[in-house]
Amino acid sequence: MNLEKFFRFTFWVSLVGLLVFILDFGYDQSITNQHYLNFFYLLVLLFGVISTTLRYFNDFEKIKRKVIVFDFISILFTISVILIHFLTHSSLKDESWLYDDIWVKIAIFLTFLREFSELKLNYNTSYLNPAQLFIFSFLIIIILGALMLMLPNASHGKIDFINALFTSTSAVCVTGLAVEDTATFFTPFGQTIILVLIQIGGLGILTFASYFTYFFKGGDSYKNQLTLSEITSTQKIGQVFKTLKYIVSITFIVESISAISIFLSLDKHLFNSLSEKIFFSVFHAISAFCNAGFSTLSSSMYEEGFRYDYNLQFIIILTFVFGGLGFPIMVNVLSYIRHVFKRFLLKSQQRNLYRPWVLNINSRITLVTTMSLNVVAFFLFFIFEGNNTLAAHHGLGKVVAALFEATTPRTAGFNNVDMAALSFPAVMITIFLMWIGASPASTGGGIKTSTLAIATMNIISLARGKERIEVFRKEIADISVRRAFATISLSLIVIGLGTCLIAIFDGHHGLLNIAFECFSAYSTVGLSLGITASLGTGSKIVIMFIMFIGRVTMLSILIAVLSREKYTNYRYPREEITIN
């Protein structure tokens, strides 16, 4: 057997190992079966160590320094797991935490990750265009997630396929609508599955796969880069992997800071153990950054003991606002901060020589729109809900609670008040904010802030008799205007159709509640007026479709379905259509 065949064989062994440990968690095992499984885990880890070691003998010069560091830590960790779990079981019997099965599972995952990264991924656009590839990747993860949630140890009760599929769809589409209580119905294993689905859904499985391939191999084919540039909305093909690096790095940095901040803000008396407190912190950090809205609390932030924890609520706000800004905006803002810092260090004469345009027009429009929406929504909620759902809050706490209420509808999905008790004006404001959603290329949904900004500027330009949309000494391209209005039209068609269908299936819930649910599903928000769990099967299927369409966007689905027109070298005479 040559090395290439051995490496390929090790990958399949590690993949089987990954599937086996998921099933191991999902089912109760007899002592005999557990012994067989442990022996198989040992083989997987040994194959992984041998495979990684052989790569250095095979072609050491091509291996990058950062990969060497990763491999060294990974091998050291794996060997430690093998020694402790399989060879020295009796010598460290007083250190029970060392024998937790989680260490074996982590070692197997690292083995799979290393072997998977060596595969030659080929996004063949001859069969699937980028839009189709993007959509199918989400469908596959949703189905796999549903099957895993149906494992016996994933929940305290039996869950049927429709409810499992609904939960998986909601997690992958980072929505947060739930037909089963995440806190009480799902076990820690089931909650971990949901958490993984949220993380994968927030960034996309292709983002993860491509980044780790790039990390270990240092590049990819031109075709793959072209495909990824369309999926990640990267304007320059040469910057695809730099964009992926920024996306993954920013995600894990923000989530880590958020998890640590949440952990430090929590009252330890609210948890039964340290591990439970850590899991709570990590779960809510990832759920917030990905704008998923899932919580391990039955009533989200409205739960007793957390309702008045304003530090926790403020951390959650910062986390989901960062996640909703969009990765290109965050990168651009970081570049601007670095530029301002450098200018501050320069002498006053050098400082005024040249002022480059660092903060681009996308960032300016997004930041202005986001800030405007948050400020206006804050004052409106403070006015309409001050003596209603916010009546129990006082002083600075009332400000934080109102800010939470104002920002969470824009795809975050957490709630710190009783949603069913909202006044009618607050419900309508929430629906409008949900429809707008987050910013482009973010973990959030909705029509996006840039779409609202372009539509508003277009109205103002038409009212002023201008033929062009101009802002910040730039002209907005016609294609952007067309996309914006296509996005608005398609969103209203999908939401309207969904509302009509659910009104037919479950009309007794009331049109306002149904419309609220559909807006929440399309914009992947997760807020509800309390009807999700009581919906019938037909309505659940409709909501699933709306969540999926909202995550991948209707425009992407149309691009995937319709054949693209080739450019022609002629143009018809232009004619103006009467509008009003």
N, C-alpha and C positions, 0 to 999 in steps of 0.2 A: 504493500500500500504506500503510494507516494504521499508527500506532505499535504498537497492540495486536497486529496481524497480524505486524509485523516482530519484536516481542518473542517471539511464539510460534514464529515461524520460526527465530529465533536459538536458542531452547531446543532444538528438534529438531536443529539443526546441531550444537550442543554435545553432545547425547546421542549422535549418530552419531560425533562426534569421540571421545567417551569409549569407545565400543565399538570403534572403529577402533584406538585406541592399545593396547587390551587384546589385540586380534588381532595388532597389530604386535609386541608383546612375545611373543605366543604362537607366532608363526611366523617362520622366517628369511626375510628379504626380499632380493630382488635389488636391485641398484643403481638400476635403472630404476623399480621399484615404490616404493623408498624415496624417490625424488625426487617421485613423485606424492603419496605420503603426506605428505611435508614441505610440499608446496604446499597440500594440504587442511588440515593443521594451521595453516598461516599464515592461511587463510581463517577457520577457526574462531576463532582468537585475535582477528583483526580485527573479526569480527562481534561478539564479546564486548565488546571495548573500545567499539565504536560504540554497542551496545545500552545498556551501563551509562552512557555519557556522555549519551545521549538521555533517559534517565530524569530526569536533573537539569534538563534543559531543559523536560521535560514537566510535572513536579510536584515542584519542589525543596522546598517547604514541608513536605511529608509525609515526607520522608526523614529518618530519625533520625541523631543525631550519630555513634553508634557504627557505623552503616552507612556513613556518609561516610568514616570512618577506614578501615574494611575496604576500601571501593571504591578509595580513594586508594592504599593499599598494593598492592591487587590489580592495578590498572591500571598502576602504576609497575613492578611485577614483570613483568607481561605485556609491556609495551612494551620492557623491558630484554631479555626473552627474544627478542622479535621482532628487535630490533636486532642482538643478538649472534649468534643462530642463523641468521638469514635475510639480514642486510644487511651485517654486518662480519666475515664469516668469516675473512678473511685477516689482519686487523689485530691480532687477539689470538691468533695461532696458538700462542704459547708457553704460554698459559693453557688447557691441555687440559680441566681440570675444568669450565670454563664451557660447554663444548660437549657435556656429558653430556645424553643424551636425557631424563633424568629431569626437567630443568627445563621442557622443553616439555610433558611429561605433567602436571606440577604446575599449570602455567598453564592447560591444558585442563580439568583437574579444577576449578580455581577458577572458570573460566568456566561450566562446567556447574552448579556449586553455586549461583552467583549467579542463573543463569537458572531453575533448578529452584525456588529459593526464592520466585520471583515467581508460581509457579503457584497457582491456587486449589484447594487440596486439599479434597476432600469425602469424608469417611468416611460414605458413605450407609448408614445402619443399616436402611434399608428392604430391602436385599438381603442384607447381612451384619451380624450383631450383633457387638459388640466382641470376643467370644471367637472367632468365626469369622474376623474380620479379623486378629486376632493370630496365629491358627494358619496362615492362608493366607500371611501375610507371611513366616513362617519357611519354609514349603514352597517358596515362590518363590525365596528366597535360597539354600536348599539345592540346588535344581535348577540354578540359575545357577552356583553354586560348583562343582558337579560337572562341568558343561560346561567351565568355565574350567580346572579341574585336568586335563582331558583334552587341553588344548592341547599340542602337541609340545614346546614350550620350557618347560613347567611341570614336567617330570620328566626324569630321565636315562634312564628306560626307558618302555615302553608300559604304560599303566594302563587297565584295562577299566572299563566304566561302573559296575559294582557296587562296585569298590574306590574309584573316584572319588566315588561317591555316599556311601559309608561315611565316607570322609575328610571330605567336605563336611558331612555330618550331624554328625559328631563335633565339627567346628570350630564350626559354627553353634550347636549345642546345648552348646557349651563343655564337652565331655566329656574328650577327650584320648586315647580309645582309637584305636589306629592299626593298620591292616593293612599299611601300608608305612612304612618308617623315614623320618620327617620330615627327619632330618639328611642322609641319604645318597641317598634316592630322589628327593626333590624338589629342583629347582634354586632359586636365590634368588628367581626369579620365582614359582615354585610356593609357596615358603614365604611370600612376600608375600601371595599369594592367601589362604592359610590364615590369616595374621595379620589380614587385612581381614575375613574371615568370622568370626573369633573376636571382633573388636571389634564388628561389627554384631550378632552373635548374643548377646554379653554384654549389650548395652543394648537391642537391638531396632531394626529398621529404622524403625519408626513413631516411635520416640523421636527418632532423628536427623532424619528428615524433618520432623517437627512442630516440633522445636526451631529448625531453620534457617529454617523458614517464619516462625516467631514472631520470630526475631532480625531478619529483614529487613522484615517487614510489621507487627510490633508487636501482633498479635492474630489471632483466628480466629473462626469462627462458633460459635454456642452448641452446635449439634449436634456439631461436631468436638470441642469442649471436653468435652462429656458423654461422648463415646466414649473420649477420651483419659483422662478421670478414672477410667474403669473399667479401662483397660489399665494405667495407672500406679498404680492403687490409691490415688488421691488422694481424700480424704474431701470436700473442698470444691472445687466446680467452678472457683471464682475463683482457686484456687491451682495449677491445672493447669500453666500455663506457668512458674510459679515453681518447681514441682517438676521440670519438664524442665530448667530452667536449672541447678538444683542437681545433677541427675543428670549432665548433660554436663560441668559445671564441675568437680565432684568427681572424675569419671573422669579427665579430662585432667590435672588437677593432681596427683593421686596417681600416675598412670602416669608423668608427667614426672619427679616427684621420685624415683620408683622407678628409672626408666631411668638417670638421672644417678648415683644411688647405686650401681647395679649396675656402670655404666661405670667409676666411680672405684675399685671394689673388685676389678676384674679384673686379672689378670696379662697385660700386653700381649704376652708371649712365647707365649701360647696361641693367638694370632690372627695370620693372615697379613697383615692390613692394618687400618688405622683404620676403614674403612667396615664391615668384617666385625665388628669389636668394637662399633661403634655399633648395627648391625643386631641383634646378639646381645642387647644391653642393652634395646633397644626391644621386641624380640620377647618376651623373658621378662618384662618389666614389664607388657605388655598381657596376655600369657597368664596371669600370676599374678593380676593384679587381676580379670580376668574368670573366674578359677577354671577355666581351660581345661586346664591340665596339659600342653599341647604344648610341646616343647622342640626346639631345633636341635642338641641333643646326643643321640646314639643311646641312651644309658643315663640320660638326664635328669641329675639332680644326682649320680648314682652314677658318672658318667664320670670316667676318669682325668684328674687335673689340677683337677677341681672337687669331688671327693669330700670333700676336707678343707678346702675354702674356706668356713669357717664364717661369715665376713662376708657372702658372697653368699647363703648359705642363710638367714641371719637376715633379710636384706633381703627375700628371697622370702617368708618366713613373714609378715612385717609386711604385705606387699603383698596376699597372698591372704586374710589375716585381715580386713583393711580391706574388701576386695571382698566377703567373705562376710558382713559385718555387716548390709548392707542400707542403701540410700540414706536412707530416713527416719530410721534409727537414727543414721547419721553426721551428718545435719543436726541432729537433736535433741541429740546429744552436743556438737557445735560450739556450739549455742545455749547449752547448759549451761556450757561452758567460758567463753564470753563473759560469761555472767551471773555466774559465780564471779569472774572478773577484775574486772568492774564493782563487785561487792560488796567486793572487796579494796581498791579505790581509795576507797570511801566511808568516811566517818567512822564510828567504832564505834557511835554513837548511831543514825545513819541505817541502819546495817547490820542492826539487829535489829527495825526497824519492821515489815517484811513479808517473808515468805519464800515466793515463788510456787512452784508445782509446775512446774518447768521440765523436768526429766527425766521424760517421761511413762511410763506403765505398760508400753507396748510396749518401750521402750528398757531399762527396768529388768529386765524378764523376759528379754529377749534377752541383755543383758550378763551377767546372773547365770548364765544357762544356758550361754552360750558359755564364760565363765571356768571354770565348774565342770567342763564337759566337757574342756577343754584341760588343766586341772590334774590331774584324775583320769587321763586318758589318758596324760599325760606320765609320771606315776609308774608306771602299769601297764607301759608300754613300757620304761621304765628298768629295771624289775624283770625282765620276761620276756625282753627282748632285750639286756640289759646284757652278757651273756657269749655272745651269739649274733651278730646282725647289727651290734650296736654295740660289739663287742669291740675293734675296731681303733681306736676313738675314745677319747680320754683327757681328763680334766679338764673345762674349760669346753666344749671341743669335743664331748664326749660329751653334755653338757647340751643344746647346740644341736641336735645330731643327733637326740636323743630327742624334743626339742620339735618338730622337723621331722616326725618319724615320727608324732607324736601329733596334729598339726594338719592335715597334708596329706590324710588320708582324708576330711575334711569338705569334699569336692568340689574341692580344689585339684588333686590328681592328679599332682604331682611326686613322685619317689621319690629318696631319698638312700642307699638300701640295696638289696640284691638281694631283690626281693619274693618270689621263689620260695624263698628261704632262711628266711623268717619261720617262727617256731614256731607250732604250732596255736592256742594261746591268743591270740597276736598277730594271727593271721588272723581269728579270731572277733571280736576287739575292733575290728579294721579294718572288718569287715563291718558291725558295729553303728554305728560312727562314720559310715561311708558312707551308711547308711540314714537317719541323722538329717540329715546334710548341713549346709547353711549356714542363714542367717536369712532371713526373708521379705523380698521386694522387693530381693533381692541378685542378684549374678551367679552364685550357686551354686545347686545343686539339693538333692535330698533331701526328706524330709517336713518339714523345717525345725525349728529349735530351739524356736520358740514352740509348735509342735504337740506336741513331747515334753514341754515344760513344762506345757501345759494337761492333757495326758493324765496326767502324774504328779500334778498338783494335784488332778485329779478322783478319782484312786484314793485319795489321802490324805483328801479330803473325804468320800468314801463310807465309808472305814474309820472315820472319826470320827463318822459319822451326820449329817453336814451336808448340807443340800439345795442349798447354793450354794457356788461356788468363790470364795473371797475371798483377795486378796493385795494387799499395799501399800495397805490401806484402800480397795480397789476391788473391785467384783464383776465377775467375768468373764461376759460376755453368753452366753446359751444358744447363739446362732448360732455363736459362736467354738468352743464345745465340740463342736457338731455337725460343723462343718467339720474340726476336728482329727481326730475319729474317722473321718470319711469319707475324709480324706487317708490315714490309717494303713491303713484297710481296702483302699482302692483300690491303694495302693502294694504291699501284700503280694499282692494278686490279680495285678497286672501282673508283678511279679518272679517269683511262683510259676509263672504260666503260661509266662513266658519260659524259666525254668529247665527246665520239663518239655519244651518244644519243642526246646531245644538238646540236652537229654539224649537225645531221640529221634534228632536229626540227627547229633550228634557225642558220643555217650555215652562214647567211649573216653577223653575228657579228664578224667573223674572228676567226681562231683557237686559236691564242694567248689569245684573250679576253676570250674565252670560257674555255680554260685550266686554266687561272688565276682564273676564277670564281669557277671552280671545286676544285682546290687546296684550295682556300679560304673557300669553304663550308665544305670540308672534315676536314680541320684543325680548323674549327670553328673560323675563323679569322674575316671575315666580310668586308675585303677590296675588292674593285671592281674597274674595269676600266670603270664603268659607264653603264653596260648593264643589271643590275638586273631588274630594273623596266620595261624594254622593252621586257623581255623574254616572250614567249608564255606559255600557260597552261601546255603543256607537259614538257617543260624545267623547269618550276617552280616545278613541281612534282619531277623531277629528282634531282633538287637541294635540295628539302626537304629531300628526301631519303639520299642524300649524307651527309647533315648536321646531320641527325639523326644517321647514321652509324658512322660518325666521332665522335659524342658525346659519344655513348655507346660502340664504337669500334666494328669492324667486328669480332674480336676474341670472344667477349662476345656473339654476335649474333650466331656464329657457336656453341659455348658452349651451348647456350640456345636451339638450334635446334637439334643438334646431341646428341645421347645417349652416355654416357661416358663408355669407355671400362673398364672392371674389370682387375685388375692386375693378371697376370698368373705366374705360377711358372716354366716357361721354357723360354729359349731364343734361337733364331735361330743363326746359324753361321754368324759372321760378315763378310761383304764383302765391299771392297772399290770400289766406282764408279768413273769412269774416268770423270773428269770435263773439263779439257782443254789440 
